[in-house]
Amino acid sequence: MQMIRPGLGIIFFLALRGLQKHAFSSFLAILTIAMAVGLFLSTWKINDDTRLAFHHSAGGFDAVLGARGSKLQIILNSLFHLESSPGNLSWEQYEIIQNTKGVKEAYPIAVGDNYLGYRLVGTDPELLTSHQWKPGQGYEVEEGGRVFSPLAKEAVVGSLVAQKVGLQVGDQFHPYHGLNFKEENKHQDIYVVVGILEATGTPADRVIWVPIKGIQLMDGHDKSMSHSLSAVLLSLKGAAGFSLDMKYNRQGNVATLAWPVASTLSSFFDKFTWFQKILELVAGMIAVVGTLIIVLTLRSSMNERRREFAILRCLGASRQSVSTVIISQSLILACLGVMAGFFVHFLIHIFVSHIIQENTGVLMSGFSVGFMGVYVFCAVLFVGLASGILPARQVYKADLSENLKHHT
């Protein structure tokens, strides 16, 4: 008898028919693969994207001078508006470092108040008019607004704050003492919104910018602290970082120079590598479960359809063709699973990006799969192919006369 070699369309049809007969187990296989792929890609990609986003959101500063304490705490407090300040610096210290050789820019900041939970950051208006938060890009105020005057009770509101609390140019508000909102801590001072900062995708979007004198001289603050500040944001040139590091960190005991910003942030993220490894391990375990479900689905399909396969062979289908149907089922499950996994990765990316922006102001890059996605796609297809080999081999070796019998 001449062997019939069915085309790809027929093989695909037979494979889909087999999966439909085992729809629930097929769905479980696709779901577990999707969860494994989505979790693995999210663990790897979000970790890298978050590192990159934080490095790019440092506001264009190379270093921060703060009170004696942790470099990481100073950076998180001054550049990302998280944590609390380790202490205060005197205005004299700001003037000294401002006039130090190798210091290109020095901007003082003072924190300690909030509006409905969003921090007020006092600074020099030149930070918003002259500084470039990334190469070639300075801060801009939306049309109809302007930057605050240095001695007025005026405010420029970050875009995220304006969106969340509804502040607009011309609105007035009372600040609240402390970094956490408490109704009983309302100041008597009234500030007028004179500008809304255009979105930058950095922590500058989630704070309210006011003149530094406004923070220092606000009603209810300790008058003895009227000439103190929280930190100085620095842009350096040449080898100034090394000399300042020697002056403040190795020889002095008055202040701490958090420099370089990039390596300090890297050490921060390195502390969470253990969590990443745990998630990767969980993803691997889910992948193993998904592979086992594929194998069990195919074996079940083979057992229920062995008479069908035997009839196909009697009609002229070769053993290889019937085995190809089984392997095709496995590849279809793997392909659908990995595509669903990319969708899961997309959903996780959207959710995590939203949480990070809400809590830090840092805007992560848009969704992308990258070379790792191609690698995962190929790896899952290989696993799908391997999962179908054993059931296909059993079909290939099956006894034709035995499989033609009715089984009850």
C-alpha positions in Angstrom: 0.0 0.0 0.0 1.3 3.4 -0.9 1.9 5.6 2.1 0.0 8.9 2.2 1.9 12.0 3.4 -0.8 14.5 4.5 0.0 18.2 4.0 0.7 20.7 6.8 -2.9 21.9 6.7 -4.3 18.4 7.5 -1.6 17.8 10.2 -2.5 21.1 11.8 -6.3 20.3 11.6 -5.7 16.9 13.3 -3.5 18.4 16.0 -6.1 21.1 16.8 -8.9 18.4 16.9 -6.9 16.5 19.5 -6.4 19.6 21.6 -10.1 20.4 21.4 -11.0 17.0 22.8 -8.8 17.7 25.8 -9.6 21.4 26.1 -9.3 21.7 29.9 -5.9 20.0 30.2 -4.7 22.0 27.1 -5.8 25.2 28.8 -3.9 24.2 31.9 -0.8 23.5 29.9 -1.0 26.9 28.1 -1.7 28.7 31.4 1.2 27.2 33.3 3.6 28.0 30.4 2.2 31.5 30.2 2.7 32.1 33.9 6.3 30.7 33.8 7.2 32.8 30.7 5.5 36.0 32.1 7.1 35.7 35.5 10.6 34.9 34.2 10.6 37.7 31.6 9.1 40.2 34.1 11.7 39.2 36.8 14.6 39.8 34.4 13.3 42.7 32.3 11.7 44.8 35.1 14.9 44.4 37.2 17.0 45.8 34.3 14.5 48.5 33.3 14.1 49.7 36.9 17.9 50.0 37.4 18.1 52.0 34.1 15.1 54.2 34.9 16.5 55.1 38.4 19.9 55.9 36.9 18.2 58.2 34.3 16.0 59.8 36.9 18.8 61.2 39.1 18.0 64.6 37.8 21.3 65.2 36.0 23.3 65.4 39.2 26.6 63.6 39.9 26.6 63.9 43.7 24.7 65.1 46.8 26.2 66.7 49.8 24.2 65.8 52.9 24.5 65.5 56.7 26.7 62.8 58.1 25.0 59.5 57.4 24.2 56.9 54.7 25.0 57.8 51.1 22.0 55.8 49.9 19.7 57.6 52.3 20.9 61.0 51.2 20.4 60.1 47.5 16.9 58.6 48.1 15.9 61.6 50.1 17.4 64.3 48.0 17.0 63.0 44.4 14.1 60.6 44.7 12.2 62.3 47.5 11.9 59.1 49.5 13.0 58.3 53.1 13.8 61.0 55.5 16.9 63.3 55.7 19.7 62.1 58.0 20.1 65.7 59.3 20.7 69.3 58.2 23.6 71.3 56.8 24.4 74.9 57.5 24.1 77.6 54.9 27.8 78.2 55.2 28.5 74.6 54.1 26.5 75.3 51.0 28.4 78.5 50.2 31.7 76.7 50.7 31.0 73.8 48.3 29.3 76.2 45.8 32.6 78.0 45.5 34.8 74.9 45.4 36.9 74.3 42.3 35.4 71.6 40.1 31.8 72.2 41.2 29.8 73.2 38.1 26.4 73.5 39.8 25.2 73.5 43.4 21.6 73.8 44.3 20.4 73.8 48.0 17.2 72.0 48.9 15.2 71.9 52.1 12.4 69.4 52.9 10.2 68.9 55.9 6.6 69.8 54.8 3.9 68.3 52.6 0.6 68.9 51.0 -1.9 66.0 51.2 1.1 63.7 51.5 3.1 65.1 48.6 6.4 66.7 49.6 7.3 70.4 49.4 10.9 70.9 48.3 12.4 74.3 48.8 15.1 75.3 46.4 16.6 78.1 44.3 14.4 78.9 41.3 17.5 78.6 39.1 17.2 74.8 39.5 14.0 75.0 37.4 15.2 77.6 35.0 18.9 76.8 34.3 19.6 73.2 35.3 19.3 70.4 32.7 17.8 67.3 34.2 19.1 65.3 31.3 21.6 66.4 28.5 20.0 69.1 26.4 16.7 69.1 28.4 15.8 71.5 31.1 12.6 71.8 33.2 9.7 73.6 31.5 6.6 75.1 32.9 3.3 74.5 31.2 1.8 77.4 29.2 0.2 80.0 31.3 2.5 79.5 34.3 6.0 80.6 35.5 8.6 79.7 38.0 8.2 81.0 41.6 10.0 84.1 42.8 12.7 83.5 45.4 11.1 85.5 48.2 7.4 84.9 47.5 5.0 82.3 48.9 4.6 80.7 45.5 4.8 77.1 44.2 5.5 75.2 41.0 3.6 71.9 41.1 5.0 68.7 39.6 2.8 67.2 36.9 1.9 64.0 38.8 0.9 66.0 41.9 -1.3 68.4 39.8 -2.9 65.3 38.3 -3.6 63.6 41.6 -4.8 66.5 43.7 -6.2 68.8 41.0 -4.0 71.9 41.6 -4.0 74.5 38.9 -2.4 77.8 38.3 -3.9 80.4 40.6 -5.0 77.9 43.3 -4.0 78.4 46.9 -3.1 75.8 49.5 -1.9 75.5 53.1 1.2 73.3 53.6 1.3 70.7 56.4 4.2 70.2 58.7 6.2 66.9 58.4 6.6 64.5 55.5 3.3 62.6 56.3 -0.1 64.3 56.0 -1.9 65.0 59.2 -4.8 67.4 59.3 -3.8 68.8 62.7 -0.4 69.9 61.4 -1.7 72.5 59.0 0.5 75.7 58.6 -1.0 79.1 58.5 1.0 80.1 55.5 -0.8 80.2 52.2 1.0 79.4 48.9 -0.2 80.3 45.4 0.4 77.9 42.5 2.1 79.9 39.8 3.1 77.1 37.5 2.7 73.4 36.6 5.9 71.6 35.7 5.7 69.7 32.4 6.0 65.9 32.9 9.6 64.6 33.0 9.1 61.0 34.1 11.4 61.7 37.1 10.8 62.2 40.8 10.5 65.9 40.1 6.9 65.2 38.9 5.7 64.1 42.4 6.8 67.1 44.5 5.8 70.7 45.0 8.6 73.1 44.4 8.8 76.3 46.5 11.4 78.9 47.4 13.9 77.6 49.9 13.3 80.6 52.1 9.6 79.5 52.3 10.6 76.3 53.9 13.2 77.8 56.2 10.9 80.7 57.5 7.5 78.9 57.4 5.2 79.5 60.4 5.8 77.0 63.1 9.3 76.1 62.2 12.2 76.4 64.6 13.7 79.9 64.0 17.2 78.6 64.8 16.9 76.4 61.7 16.1 79.3 59.4 19.6 79.1 57.8 19.8 75.3 57.5 19.1 73.0 54.6 18.7 69.3 53.9 21.2 68.8 51.1 23.1 70.3 48.2 22.6 68.8 44.7 25.9 68.9 42.8 27.0 68.7 39.2 30.8 68.2 39.0 33.5 68.4 36.4 36.9 66.8 36.0 38.2 64.9 39.0 36.3 67.0 41.5 34.5 63.9 42.8 37.7 62.3 44.0 38.9 65.4 45.8 35.5 66.1 47.4 35.2 62.4 48.4 38.6 62.7 50.2 37.6 66.0 51.9 34.2 65.0 53.2 34.1 61.2 53.5 37.7 60.3 54.4 39.0 63.2 56.3 36.0 65.2 57.5 33.2 64.3 59.9 30.7 67.1 59.3 29.0 66.1 56.1 28.8 63.1 53.7 29.3 63.3 49.9 27.0 60.8 48.2 29.2 60.2 45.1 29.0 58.7 42.6 25.2 58.5 42.4 25.2 55.6 39.8 27.3 53.2 41.8 25.4 53.9 45.0 22.1 53.1 43.3 23.6 49.9 41.8 24.6 48.8 45.3 21.0 49.4 46.4 19.6 47.2 43.7 22.2 44.5 44.3 20.6 44.0 47.7 17.5 42.5 46.0 19.3 40.0 43.8 18.2 37.2 46.2 14.6 38.1 45.5 15.1 38.0 41.8 16.7 34.5 42.1 13.7 33.2 44.1 11.3 34.5 41.4 13.4 32.8 38.7 13.4 29.6 40.6 9.6 29.8 41.0 9.3 30.5 37.2 11.5 27.4 36.5 9.3 25.2 38.7 6.2 26.5 37.0 7.8 25.7 33.6 8.5 22.1 34.7 4.9 21.7 35.8 3.8 23.1 32.4 6.0 20.6 30.6 4.6 17.7 32.6 1.0 18.8 31.8 1.9 18.9 28.1 3.2 15.4 28.3 0.2 14.1 30.2 -2.2 15.9 27.8 -0.5 14.3 24.8 -0.4 10.8 26.4 -4.1 11.1 27.3 -4.9 12.2 23.8 -2.9 9.4 22.3 -4.6 6.7 24.5 -8.1 8.0 23.6 -7.3 8.4 19.9 -5.1 5.3 19.3 -7.9 3.6 17.3 -8.3 6.8 15.3 -4.6 6.8 14.6 -4.7 3.2 13.6 -7.5 3.8 11.1 -5.4 6.7 9.6 -2.5 4.3 9.1 -4.9 1.8 7.5 -5.9 4.5 5.1 -2.3 5.0 4.1 -0.9 7.5 6.6 2.6 6.7 7.5 3.9 6.3 11.0 5.9 9.5 10.6 2.8 11.4 9.7 0.8 10.2 12.7 3.8 11.0 15.0 4.0 14.4 13.4 0.4 15.1 14.5 1.4 14.4 18.1 4.5 16.6 18.0 2.4 19.3 16.3 0.0 19.3 19.2 2.9 19.8 21.6 4.3 22.7 19.5 0.9 24.3 19.3 0.6 24.2 23.1 4.1 25.6 23.6 3.5 28.4 21.0 0.2 29.4 22.5 1.7 29.3 26.0 4.7 31.5 25.1 2.5 34.0 23.3 0.2 34.1 26.3 3.3 34.5 28.4 4.3 37.7 26.5 0.8 39.0 27.3 1.2 38.2 31.0 4.6 39.9 30.9 2.9 43.0 29.4 0.3 43.1 32.1 2.9 42.7 34.9 5.0 45.5 33.3 2.0 47.9 33.2 1.2 47.1 36.8 4.7 47.5 38.1 5.4 50.6 36.1 2.3 52.2 37.5 3.2 51.3 41.1 6.8 52.6 40.6 5.7 55.9 39.1 3.0 56.4 41.8 5.5 55.9 44.6 8.7 57.3 43.2 7.8 59.4 40.1 10.2 57.3 38.1 8.8 56.5 34.6 10.0 53.2 33.3 10.6 52.6 29.6 7.9 51.3 27.3 7.1 47.6 27.0 9.5 45.6 25.0 10.6 42.0 24.7 14.2 42.3 23.5 16.6 39.5 22.8 15.7 37.6 26.0 12.1 37.3 24.7 13.5 35.6 21.5 15.6 33.3 23.6 12.6 32.4 25.8 10.4 31.8 22.8 13.0 29.4 21.2 13.6 27.7 24.5 9.8 27.1 25.1 9.4 25.7 21.6 12.3 23.4 22.2 10.7 22.2 25.4 7.4 21.7 23.5 9.2 19.7 20.9 10.9 17.5 23.5 7.6 17.0 25.4 6.0 15.6 22.3 8.7 13.2 21.4 7.9 10.4 23.9 4.1 10.2 23.1 4.9 10.4 19.4 7.4 7.6 19.8 4.8 5.5 21.5 2.4 6.1 18.6 5.1 5.3 16.1 5.8 1.9 17.8 2.1 1.1 18.5 0.8 -2.3 17.2 -1.7 -1.6 14.4 -3.9 -4.6 14.9 -4.1 -4.1 18.7 -5.1 -0.4 18.3 -7.9 -1.3 15.8 -9.7 -3.3 18.5 -12.6 -1.7 20.4 -11.7 -1.1 24.1 -14.3 -1.0 26.7 
